[in-house]
Amino acid sequence: MRIVSACELSAEQREVARHRFLDAIFAALTPLAVDPGHPFPRLRGGPIHVAALLRQREARPGRRSERHAVAIVKIPPGLPRLVPIPSREGIAAVLLEEVVADCAALLFPGQVVAETAAFRVTSDRHAAGEAHGERRSPRRTSRLEVGAGTSDLLAAALAEGLRLAPGDVDRVKGPLRPADLPPPSAGKDGTIRPDDPPGPSLRAG
């Protein structure tokens, strides 16, 4: 079982991924728009989300203008992290968040999806310190993890929405939360077993 990127898929494989998205993933997703009427949602640290940068055209007398809006799609934790796709070698797999990102246009009909990116909020407990003989309670801080290829525009929009500073953004090469990936094992029908424990070969080094 080989994990491949969505950008590596052939036209036929992308069509398979699209059908699996519509059959087994679409109904479990709840896109959240961010605009003046819908403030940036409060996101719990840990889960993976997909951000979509939407290009919206505005026609005004004498001129046309464009503006960008951000939409957030939470990746449901109950779905298998890998989506099996037929390949010449047998069965390959694509990350669930990449399939969602690749099919984002189906979630936002009538809008132009300019960019998508997987991200997650992380929380770290600072070690308890002591001041003036009193023990300080642990302090939780948040950071933003985005894929290495995320544009500065989208990363900045996410950081602003989360009220984080530019220095709180970490660009990650490879999958987010690699330790959560199941081992590359599959049943006879080509489905990935989501209950398998994480494989050491897929853990972050």
FIMAR-622720 format. One record per residue: x negated, y, z of N, C-alpha, C in turn; residue number from 1. Coordinates in steps of 0.001 Angstrom, whole numbers. Layout:
residues N
       nx       ny       nz      cax      cay      caz       cx       cy       cz  pami
        X        Y        Z        X        Y        Z        X        Y        Z   NUM
...
This chain:
residues 205
       nx       ny       nz      cax      cay      caz       cx       cy       cz  pami
     -857    -1192        0        0        0        0     -890     1239        0     1
     -722     2090     -982    -1533     3292    -1085     -642     4513     -923     2
    -1045     5437      -72     -312     6683      108     -790     7684     -935     3
      138     8206    -1708     -212     9147    -2766      509    10466    -2520     4
      -23    11507    -3108      601    12818    -3015     1714    12931    -4043     5
     2709    13745    -3749     3815    13934    -4684     3327    14496    -6016     6
     2250    15290    -5978     1747    15870    -7219     1075    14829    -8107     7
      778    13640    -7564      172    12571    -8350     1208    11711    -9061     8
     2474    11874    -8759     3504    11009    -9315     3727    11293   -10791     9
     4015    10245   -11524     4400    10384   -12919     5847    10869   -12986    10
     6296    11194   -14190     7677    11642   -14346     8659    10558   -13904    11
     8346     9308   -14222     9215     8201   -13825     9231     8028   -12316    12
     8069     8139   -11683     7999     8000   -10233     8719     9147    -9528    13
     8612    10346   -10062     9309    11482    -9462    10818    11301    -9563    14
    11272    10688   -10638    12699    10426   -10777    13161     9411    -9740    15
    12326     8388    -9476    12643     7425    -8426    12704     8131    -7073    16
    11724     8983    -6803    11703     9714    -5537    12930    10604    -5408    17
    13341    11220    -6503    14522    12089    -6479    15776    11285    -6143    18
    15907    10102    -6739    17081     9269    -6448    17076     8822    -4990    19
    15917     8474    -4453    15849     8054    -3052    16133     9230    -2130    20
    15717    10419    -2552    16036    11618    -1778    17548    11808    -1707    21
    18217    11705    -2835    19665    11907    -2874    20416    10798    -2148    22
    19920     9568    -2235    20627     8425    -1655    20438     8302     -145    23
    19232     8613      352    18925     8271     1745    18407     9419     2595    24
    18121    10577     1999    17485    11660     2760    18349    12916     2796    25
    18912    13280     1672    19622    14546     1518    20651    14786     2620    26
    21480    13789     2902    22572    13970     3862    22085    14197     5290    27
    20833    13822     5576    20305    13961     6937    19649    15317     7172    28
    19568    16148     6146    18858    17421     6252    19821    18579     6484    29
    19347    19568     7259    20128    20773     7518    19249    21989     7261    30
    19280    22529     6046    18466    23716     5751    18936    24916     6561    31
    17994    25698     7044    18295    26893     7820    17714    28105     7104    32
    18577    29008     6668    18117    30217     5985    17667    31245     7007    33
    16680    32023     6636    16186    33111     7485    16393    34413     6714    34
    17287    35246     7208    17567    36535     6588    18108    37456     7670    35
    18431    38706     7325    18926    39626     8363    20106    39091     9158    36
    20920    38245     8540    22067    37697     9250    21770    36410     9973    37
    20604    35822     9711    20207    34565    10335    18762    34681    10801    38
    18535    35002    12068    17159    35170    12557    16380    33858    12504    39
    15074    33979    12603    14211    32806    12552    14578    31852    13691    40
    14786    30579    13377    15226    29644    14427    14127    29374    15442    41
    14529    29025    16628    13564    28607    17645    13216    27148    17386    42
    11952    26882    17149    11516    25540    16781    10753    24903    17929    43
    11149    23688    18247    10460    22948    19299     9129    22452    18773    44
     8114    22476    19606     6799    22012    19202     6778    20518    18933    45
     6108    20117    17862     5940    18707    17558     6487    18270    16221    46
     7814    18389    15994     8387    17887    14738     7835    18610    13505    47
     7840    17898    12391     7410    18476    11125     8609    19137    10446    48
     8365    20279     9845     9378    20996     9074     8818    21285     7687    49
     9705    21593     6783     9315    22071     5463     9845    23487     5313    50
     8963    24401     4943     9364    25779     4685     9478    25981     3182    51
    10513    26682     2762    10699    27007     1352    10717    28521     1204    52
     9883    29005      313     9869    30435        5    10781    30651    -1199    53
    11881    31355     -974    12896    31540    -2004    12758    32920    -2630    54
    12731    32951    -3955    12653    34208    -4677    14054    34628    -5075    55
    14460    35772    -4599    15812    36248    -4856    15757    37528    -5675    56
    16456    37541    -6798    16469    38702    -7678    17640    39610    -7321    57
    17368    40887    -7280    18397    41875    -6984    18513    42833    -8168    58
    19697    42952    -8686    19940    43859    -9809    20595    45130    -9286    59
    19921    46250    -9507    20459    47545    -9100    20517    48448   -10334    60
    21374    49436   -10294    21482    50328   -11463    20123    50901   -11862    61
    19705    50609   -13062    18455    51171   -13566    17214    50382   -13253    62
    17320    49349   -12444    16120    48580   -12121    16482    47215   -11562    63
    15507    46326   -11646    15635    45002   -11051    14491    44802   -10072    64
    14784    44151    -8997    13742    43921    -7996    13843    42491    -7480    65
    12772    42048    -6857    12724    40715    -6269    12350    40819    -4800    66
    12891    39939    -4026    12487    39824    -2631    12394    38352    -2276    67
    11665    38062    -1237    11472    36683     -816    12177    36430      510    68
    12730    35255      628    13335    34806     1883    12760    33441     2215    69
    12769    33112     3473    12230    31831     3938    13368    30960     4432    70
    13328    29697     4089    14284    28720     4604    13503    27593     5273    71
    14078    27025     6308    13418    25984     7094    14242    24703     7025    72
    13558    23589     6798    14201    22283     6778    13465    21373     7753    73
    14164    20927     8788    13544    20012     9746    13530    18597     9176    74
    12393    17928     9330    12292    16536     8919    12856    15669    10043    75
    13963    14964     9830    14575    14170    10904    13621    13090    11402    76
    13396    13011    12705    12463    12013    13236    12937    10577    13051    77
    14226    10369    12800    14735     9010    12662    14488     8389    11300    78
    14050     9192    10337    13791     8651     9004    12366     8127     8909    79
    12130     7064     8123    10763     6564     7931     9877     7655     7354    80
     8659     7724     7836     7733     8786     7414     7257     8591     5972    81
     7299     7378     5468     6830     7100     4120     7986     6661     3225    82
     7969     7152     1991     8980     6792     1003     8315     5907      -48    83
     8738     4644     -177     8092     3738    -1131     8433     4100    -2574    84
     7434     4028    -3427     7577     4336    -4843     6878     3242    -5644    85
     7507     2681    -6667     6828     1668    -7489     5582     2254    -8170    86
     4552     1454    -8266     3336     1877    -8952     2758      693    -9717    87
     1737      932   -10508     1112     -144   -11271      497    -1187   -10350    88
       61     -748    -9168     -548    -1666    -8212      486    -2405    -7381    89
     1752    -2079    -7547     2804    -2716    -6755     3712    -1669    -6151    90
     3416    -1268    -4924     4207     -253    -4234     3266      788    -3664    91
     3548     2049    -3948     2840     3165    -3327     3811     3852    -2368    92
     3346     4840    -1664     4208     5550     -721     3867     7030     -742    93
     4900     7841     -570     4753     9291     -512     5270     9762      840    94
     4596    10742     1418     5053    11288     2691     6463    11858     2545    95
     7289    11608     3551     8673    12070     3531     8750    13579     3331    96
     7889    14335     4021     7941    15785     3907     7570    16261     2505    97
     6724    15483     1811     6375    15860      441     7535    15601     -511    98
     8283    14539     -276     9464    14271    -1097    10502    15373     -886    99
    10710    15769      370    11656    16847      658    11207    18142      -19   100
     9916    18442       76     9402    19658     -545     9553    19608    -2059   101
     9298    18448    -2647     9374    18310    -4099    10812    18423    -4599   102
    11769    18087    -3742    13189    18131    -4125    13901    19340    -3516   103
    13140    20332    -3063    13740    21471    -2361    14758    22218    -3206   104
    14571    22224    -4516    15518    22939    -5371    16927    22372    -5245   105
    17038    21086    -4905    18360    20467    -4735    19034    20955    -3457   106
    18246    21443    -2505    18801    21952    -1248    19247    23403    -1367   107
    18723    24099    -2371    19024    25529    -2517    19471    25812    -3953   108
    20623    25299    -4339    21094    25500    -5716    21313    26977    -6017   109
    20942    27363    -7219    21130    28743    -7629    20030    29678    -7189   110
    19039    29160    -6449    17931    29985    -5993    16623    29443    -6562   111
    15659    30323    -6690    14350    29940    -7212    13429    29618    -6043   112
    12962    28367    -5999    12029    27960    -4947    10623    28270    -5440   113
    10025    29316    -4890     8705    29754    -5338     7589    28907    -4754   114
     7810    28370    -3552     6756    27600    -2878     7366    26790    -1749   115
     6766    25671    -1463     7157    24877     -292     5894    24476      466   116
     6048    24243     1747     4902    23816     2550     5399    23117     3809   117
     4728    22042     4170     5018    21379     5440     4304    22131     6557   118
     4948    22194     7719     4318    22853     8860     4883    22273    10143   119
     4227    22571    11216     4761    22220    12531     4196    23169    13569   120
     4937    23321    14652     4511    24119    15794     3905    23178    16814   121
     2750    23539    17337     2119    22727    18369     2050    23523    19662   122
     2060    22838    20773     1962    23466    22091      833    22811    22860   123
      -12    23631    23436    -1145    23136    24218    -1054    23673    25638   124
    -1278    22806    26579    -1322    23242    27978    -2751    23662    28318   125
    -2878    24892    28736    -4187    25336    29187    -4465    24723    30557   126
    -5693    24393    30779    -6063    23813    32071    -5768    24810    33189   127
    -5277    24277    34265    -4964    25151    35402    -6237    25768    35955   128
    -6168    27065    36251    -7320    27764    36806    -7024    28233    38219   129
    -7980    28841    38791    -7795    29362    40133    -8194    30827    40147   130
    -7419    31614    40830    -7723    33033    40954    -7386    33473    42370   131
    -8375    34072    42996    -8186    34569    44360    -7696    33466    45296   132
    -8207    32282    45118    -7851    31178    45998    -6508    30569    45724   133
    -5775    31044    44695    -4462    30502    44382    -4537    29706    43087   134
    -3917    28573    43062    -3918    27717    41879    -2887    28218    40871   135
    -3347    28420    39621    -2439    28846    38575    -1719    27649    37977   136
     -470    27834    37627      276    26759    36975     -153    26684    35508   137
      -65    25504    34915     -458    25372    33511      351    26315    32618   138
     -313    26886    31609      334    27806    30691      398    27167    29312   139
     1552    27213    28700     1748    26592    27399     1655    27660    26302   140
      829    27430    25321      705    28342    24202     1084    27606    22923   141
     1522    28344    21930     1954    27747    20674      997    28105    19557   142
      871    27185    18609       95    27402    17404      897    26883    16219   143
      496    27307    15054     1176    26908    13827      208    26111    12961   144
      613    24905    12579     -171    24087    11662      507    24109    10299   145
     -260    24435     9258      251    24421     7894     -736    23649     7023   146
     -268    23207     5877    -1151    22530     4954    -2220    23476     4435   147
    -3349    22910     4049    -4480    23736     3616    -4142    24569     2387   148
    -3211    24099     1554    -2881    24820      330    -1769    25838      466   149
    -1274    26057     1682     -192    27023     1886     -673    28436     1582   150
      130    29194      860     -267    30554      503     -313    31442     1736   151
    -1087    32519     1644    -1160    33477     2748      207    34110     2993   152
      976    34321     1917     2292    34942     2061     3225    34085     2897   153
     3305    32788     2602     4201    31911     3344     3690    31677     4760   154
     2378    31486     4919     1814    31282     6258     2071    32500     7136   155
     1917    33692     6567     2151    34915     7343     3621    35058     7711   156
     4524    34681     6792     5956    34771     7077     6344    33831     8211   157
     5764    32620     8218     6056    31672     9288     5498    32166    10617   158
     4262    32655    10592     3651    33153    11831     4447    34325    12400   159
     4888    35222    11526     5675    36366    11982     6998    35909    12585   160
     7652    34953    11913     8913    34459    12435     8774    33775    13781   161
     7638    33122    13984     7378    32428    15246     6729    33333    16289   162
     6493    34579    15906     5863    35570    16794     4463    35122    17208   163
     3720    34650    16214     2346    34224    16443     1398    35160    15698   164
      190    35258    16198     -828    36088    15566    -1491    35312    14436   165
    -2108    36003    13478    -2813    35298    12397    -3837    34294    12902   166
    -4446    34563    14026    -5432    33648    14596    -4832    32391    15193   167
    -3500    32342    15285    -2822    31162    15829    -2424    30165    14736   168
    -2853    30420    13501    -2502    29556    12371    -3677    28632    12058   169
    -3411    27331    12039    -4423    26335    11701    -4061    25706    10361   170
    -4998    25732     9433    -4796    25090     8136    -5366    23668     8203   171
    -4523    22707     7886    -4863    21292     8063    -5032    20624     6710   172
    -6161    19950     6527    -6360    19144     5324    -5784    17755     5561   173
    -4989    17287     4637    -4372    15980     4807    -3033    16088     5489   174
    -2427    14947     5829    -1089    14947     6429    -1070    15571     7821   175
       37    16188     8175      251    16619     9545      586    15387    10381   176
      173    15395    11622      430    14284    12535       29    12934    11919   177
    -1207    12770    11508    -1606    11506    10868    -1490    10302    11784   178
    -1605    10504    13094    -1519     9375    14023     -127     8769    14063   179
      873     9511    13576     2243     8996    13579     2558     8135    12363   180
     1656     8099    11400     1933     7329    10190     1876     5838    10486   181
     2806     5081     9917     2754     3628    10093     1627     3047     9256   182
     1215     1816     9543      173     1197     8736      701      908     7340   183
     -174      744     6367      281      510     4992      766     -906     4776   184
     1890    -1251     5415     2458    -2579     5260     3856    -2455     4713   185
     4286    -3435     3956     5613    -3367     3358     6229    -4746     3317   186
     7550    -4764     3333     8258    -6022     3199     8363    -6424     1748   187
     9004    -7561     1484     9120    -8057      123     9940    -7123     -759   188
    10838    -6362     -136    11662    -5454     -936    10986    -4113    -1163   189
     9757    -3970     -653     9013    -2747     -883     9281    -1643      120   190
    10099    -1901     1154    10399     -867     2132     9343     -857     3224   191
     9066      325     3727     8103      481     4807     8803      214     6129   192
     8142     -518     7011     8733     -792     8322     8425      382     9237   193
     9421     1217     9591     9155     2418    10388     8778     2123    11822   194
     9050      911    12317     8773      616    13718     7365       73    13936   195
     6580      -95    12872     5218     -564    13035     4404      474    13796   196
     3473       48    14648     2645     1004    15371     1691     1701    14422   197
     1198     2888    14798      268     3599    13928     -968     2771    13651   198
    -1436     2806    12435    -2643     2068    12070    -3880     2894    12302   199
    -4953     2286    12808    -6161     3041    13099    -6790     3663    11860   200
    -6580     3043    10677    -7184     3582     9464    -6553     4889     9035   201
    -5354     5219     9596    -4662     6435     9229    -4729     7480    10322   202
    -5427     7207    11387    -5547     8187    12458    -6556     9260    12075   203
    -6362    10436    12672    -7308    11521    12411    -8671    11140    12964   204
    -9681    11379    12164   -11018    11020    12609   -11669    12101    13434   205
